[in-house]
Amino acid sequence: MARKRRKKGPPNDQWFKMDLHLHTPASSDFQQEGVTYLELLKEAERKNLDIIAFTDHNTVNGYKTMVEEIDDLELLERLGRLAPDEEQRLQEYRRLLEKILVLKGFEFTATFGFHILGILPPKTSIRDLEFLLLQLGLPPDKLDSGATDVGATTDVLSAYQIINEAGGIVIGAHANSNHGVALQGMRFGGQTRIAFTQDENLHALEVTDLDRQGKNATARFFDGSKPEYPRRMRCIQGSDSHRLTRDPHNPKNLGLGDRVTEILLPELSFEALYAVFNGEDFACTRPYRAEARPFDYIQAAREEGPNIVQDFHQHYSKRGGFLDSIVADVCAFANTNGGALYIGVPEDPRKPPTGLGNAPTRVLNQLRSEIETRITPALAVTVDLQDTLGMKVVRIAVPRGNETPYTVDDSKIYLRSEAETTLAVRDEIVAMVKRSFEAEGQVLSAPGSTPLAPAPAASCSNHLPLPMRFQHRELVWKLPMLRCAAEPAITPCVTCAMGTW
C-alpha cells in the first residue's frame, strides 16, 4: 500500500476538517450495501475532509480490508498483471491517501455498554491493534464481527488507560447520547459521571450539540465552571456515520462527513493531532460550519457571559487599574480551575469589539511582561492574538495551576468565584496549599499527627453546600465542597455530586 506522507502544512497553523468517527462495511450495523472503501475515501474528498478515522465497532477489520485490497493491487502491479480498471483504482487510492490523512481506530464497547473511540498512530500495526482489543477484553471470536454486543469487556477507566498507554487518542463517543460516558438522562451515577468524564487518560468528549449555545449545551457543562467537574474537557463532534450518505428518509441518520470538527494544526499529521488533544488550547478545535462565516468562539463565549472560567476586558491600560484587573484575573484562574481572558472586547455581546488600536503586538507584549514579572511562581500561560468580528483581540489562556497559591506582586492571592475575582481568605489559602501538595503526591498533616480517613460517601436527596473538614490532632483544614445535610459524610454523596444538566 502506498502510504506516503500526506501534504505538509504551511509554516503557519492551518484549519483542517476532520471526522474521527465513521463506520465502514466492517461494522455489522452498516446500513448501505455494496459500498466500497474507495467510495468512502471519495466521499471524504467530496466533503473536503482532511482527516478521517475508521472506527468500526470492536474491530479493525475495515481498515485491514482496505489495506489488503491495496496490497493485492500493488502485487499485481509488480507482476505486470494489472487490468485497466484495477490500475485506475490503485491510482485513485494513492491519490486520495496522499491527500487525506486516514487513521486507524475502533469504537470499543466497554462494560455496561459505554462506547469509547480509540484513534491509534499510523505506525501501529493491524496485529498490534487486534492485540489491543484483546487486552480490552474483547472475545477472540468477535475480532472480525464488528458487533456492538460483545459481552463482558474491560471497564471504562481501564479502557481509557490501556488505549492512552498504547499512544492513542481516547475519546468518549457520543458522550451526551446513548451509550455515552456522560450518562445524560440518568438520574443516578454522579460519582460515576465525574470519574468517566474527568479521568486524566481521556482526551476529549464527542458530543452531538457542539454548535449549540446556552447553559444546557454539553460543552458548557464540561467547561470547568462546575466545582465537581474542574477539569475542562475538549469537546468535538463526528458524524458517527453508518452509511456513505445521509439517509433521505431520516435526515438525522448522517452520512460520512455530515458532522465535522475543524482543528488548527501546523501540519497534517497524527503527531500534530495528538499534540492538540493532549494540550490545553481549547481554541484549536471548533465545529465546522459549511457557510462562509466560520464559528466565532469568542463571540460565542461573550454570549455565554463571564463565569468561573472566562471573562472579558474592554480596556487594558495601567491608568484606571484595568491592567491590574487583568493580572488579578490571571492569578485567580490559575488558583481555581483555569480559564480564558479576552482583552479588547466588551462584556456585552451586543456591542462590537473595540480591538487593540494600532499596535496589537505592543499590547500583546505588555500583557506577557506583566504576567511574567508580577505573578509568582512562574505560570505558563498562552497570550496570543485572535480574530473576532473582524477585529484583533488578545486571548490569555490560563491553565489550572499545580503550584498554588499563585500571588500577584508577592502578596495578593486571588480566587475565582462564579463570575467574580476576589482576594482569598485564610481557609481558601490553606485549601490551595493542600491541593499543591496533593499534586506532588504528598500528604499534608500537622507534625506527628495522622489525618483521619474521610467517611464513605452517602446517598441522599437532601444536600447543601457546607465546609468539609479534615481533622488532625492540632489542625483543621476546611475545604469548600458539598456535604449531605442528612448524613455527616466528609465526601460528597452520589446525589450531591451529580450537579445539574
JORANOR-V837830 format. One record per residue. N is the residue number from 1. RES is the residue in one small letter. PSI is psi in whole degrees, -180 to 180 (none if undefined). Layout:
N	RES	PSI
N	RES	PSI
This chain:
1	m	132
2	a	76
3	r	67
4	k	167
5	r	136
6	r	180
7	k	140
8	k	146
9	g	167
10	p	171
11	p	-35
12	n	155
13	d	151
14	q	148
15	w	127
16	f	149
17	k	132
18	m	148
19	d	102
20	l	14
21	h	91
22	l	146
23	h	158
24	t	178
25	p	-10
26	a	-17
27	s	133
28	s	-22
29	d	19
30	f	138
31	q	-13
32	q	127
33	e	151
34	g	7
35	v	131
36	t	165
37	y	-31
38	l	-37
39	e	-35
40	l	-44
41	l	-38
42	k	-38
43	e	-37
44	a	-40
45	e	-41
46	r	-33
47	k	5
48	n	35
49	l	144
50	d	-29
51	i	130
52	i	161
53	a	132
54	f	115
55	t	69
56	d	160
57	h	111
58	n	32
59	t	156
60	v	20
61	n	-29
62	g	-51
63	y	-41
64	k	-41
65	t	-42
66	m	-44
67	v	-43
68	e	-37
69	e	-44
70	i	-40
71	d	-40
72	d	-41
73	l	-39
74	e	-34
75	l	-45
76	l	-35
77	e	-43
78	r	-32
79	l	-3
80	g	29
81	r	18
82	l	127
83	a	157
84	p	-43
85	d	-32
86	e	-39
87	e	-41
88	q	-40
89	r	-41
90	l	-43
91	q	-35
92	e	-43
93	y	-48
94	r	-43
95	r	-45
96	l	-37
97	l	-20
98	e	-30
99	k	-37
100	i	135
101	l	108
102	v	115
103	l	151
104	k	144
105	g	-162
106	f	162
107	e	103
108	f	138
109	t	106
110	a	178
111	t	140
112	f	13
113	g	12
114	f	140
115	h	134
116	i	130
117	l	132
118	g	119
119	i	117
120	l	157
121	p	150
122	p	-29
123	k	-14
124	t	124
125	s	161
126	i	-41
127	r	-40
128	d	-37
129	l	-42
130	e	-38
131	f	-37
132	l	-42
133	l	-37
134	l	-38
135	q	-33
136	l	4
137	g	12
138	l	130
139	p	137
140	p	-34
141	d	-3
142	k	0
143	l	-33
144	d	3
145	s	-27
146	g	30
147	a	152
148	t	-26
149	d	97
150	v	12
151	g	-162
152	a	123
153	t	-159
154	t	149
155	d	165
156	v	-51
157	l	-38
158	s	-38
159	a	-44
160	y	-50
161	q	-44
162	i	-45
163	i	-41
164	n	-44
165	e	-20
166	a	1
167	g	14
168	g	166
169	i	127
170	v	122
171	i	132
172	g	111
173	a	141
174	h	61
175	a	-32
176	n	16
177	s	-163
178	n	139
179	h	18
180	g	148
181	v	-9
182	a	-6
183	l	36
184	q	140
185	g	-9
186	m	138
187	r	21
188	f	173
189	g	31
190	g	-46
191	q	-38
192	t	-43
193	r	-42
194	i	-48
195	a	-44
196	f	-26
197	t	-7
198	q	1
199	d	138
200	e	-19
201	n	-5
202	l	128
203	h	-31
204	a	163
205	l	128
206	e	127
207	v	160
208	t	1
209	d	38
210	l	-33
211	d	0
212	r	144
213	q	165
214	g	168
215	k	-18
216	n	0
217	a	143
218	t	-43
219	a	-34
220	r	-37
221	f	-37
222	f	32
223	d	9
224	g	5
225	s	-10
226	k	132
227	p	-35
228	e	-20
229	y	67
230	p	-21
231	r	117
232	r	133
233	m	136
234	r	130
235	c	131
236	i	177
237	q	151
238	g	165
239	s	-29
240	d	45
241	s	135
242	h	23
243	r	165
244	l	-45
245	t	161
246	r	141
247	d	118
248	p	-21
249	h	-12
250	n	90
251	p	-22
252	k	-13
253	n	94
254	l	156
255	g	-180
256	l	129
257	g	14
258	d	-10
259	r	110
260	v	148
261	t	140
262	e	143
263	i	138
264	l	117
265	l	150
266	p	-22
267	e	164
268	l	92
269	s	158
270	f	-36
271	e	-42
272	a	-40
273	l	-46
274	y	-39
275	a	-40
276	v	-45
277	f	-22
278	n	0
279	g	-179
280	e	16
281	d	96
282	f	-7
283	a	-1
284	c	-6
285	t	146
286	r	155
287	p	137
288	y	134
289	r	128
290	a	-24
291	e	171
292	a	-38
293	r	116
294	p	168
295	f	126
296	d	97
297	y	-24
298	i	-44
299	q	-38
300	a	-38
301	a	-40
302	r	-37
303	e	-28
304	e	-35
305	g	171
306	p	144
307	n	-163
308	i	-18
309	v	9
310	q	150
311	d	170
312	f	141
313	h	118
314	q	-35
315	h	156
316	y	14
317	s	159
318	k	-39
319	r	130
320	g	-4
321	g	11
322	f	-41
323	l	-39
324	d	-39
325	s	-38
326	i	-47
327	v	-39
328	a	-39
329	d	-41
330	v	-46
331	c	-45
332	a	-42
333	f	-44
334	a	-36
335	n	-10
336	t	-107
337	n	12
338	g	-179
339	g	-168
340	a	141
341	l	141
342	y	121
343	i	130
344	g	12
345	v	134
346	p	157
347	e	-37
348	d	115
349	p	-14
350	r	-17
351	k	142
352	p	152
353	p	144
354	t	-22
355	g	-161
356	l	20
357	g	-150
358	n	1
359	a	67
360	p	-35
361	t	-37
362	r	-42
363	v	-42
364	l	-49
365	n	-36
366	q	-43
367	l	-42
368	r	-45
369	s	-44
370	e	-43
371	i	-43
372	e	-37
373	t	-22
374	r	-18
375	i	130
376	t	138
377	p	177
378	a	139
379	l	126
380	a	87
381	v	158
382	t	120
383	v	113
384	d	171
385	l	138
386	q	161
387	d	136
388	t	126
389	l	40
390	g	8
391	m	148
392	k	129
393	v	167
394	v	136
395	r	132
396	i	110
397	a	119
398	v	123
399	p	161
400	r	118
401	g	147
402	n	-6
403	e	43
404	t	150
405	p	144
406	y	145
407	t	155
408	v	127
409	d	35
410	d	4
411	s	-28
412	k	127
413	i	123
414	y	151
415	l	158
416	r	128
417	s	113
418	e	-118
419	a	18
420	e	147
421	t	127
422	t	158
423	l	138
424	a	145
425	v	175
426	r	-51
427	d	-35
428	e	-37
429	i	-42
430	v	-43
431	a	-39
432	m	-40
433	v	-44
434	k	-42
435	r	-39
436	s	-42
437	f	-40
438	e	-36
439	a	-27
440	e	5
441	g	21
442	q	155
443	v	127
444	l	124
445	s	165
446	a	151
447	p	130
448	g	8
449	s	161
450	t	122
451	p	141
452	l	141
453	a	141
454	p	149
455	a	155
456	p	154
457	a	141
458	a	171
459	s	117
460	c	175
461	s	-1
462	n	110
463	h	156
464	l	158
465	p	124
466	l	159
467	p	147
468	m	135
469	r	132
470	f	114
471	q	137
472	h	170
473	r	-35
474	e	6
475	l	143
476	v	120
477	w	131
478	k	123
479	l	131
480	p	91
481	m	175
482	l	141
483	r	144
484	c	138
485	a	-27
486	a	-11
487	e	125
488	p	53
489	a	150
490	i	-36
491	t	159
492	p	145
493	c	167
494	v	-45
495	t	-44
496	c	-36
497	a	-11
498	m	-35
499	g	-163
500	t	149
501	w	none
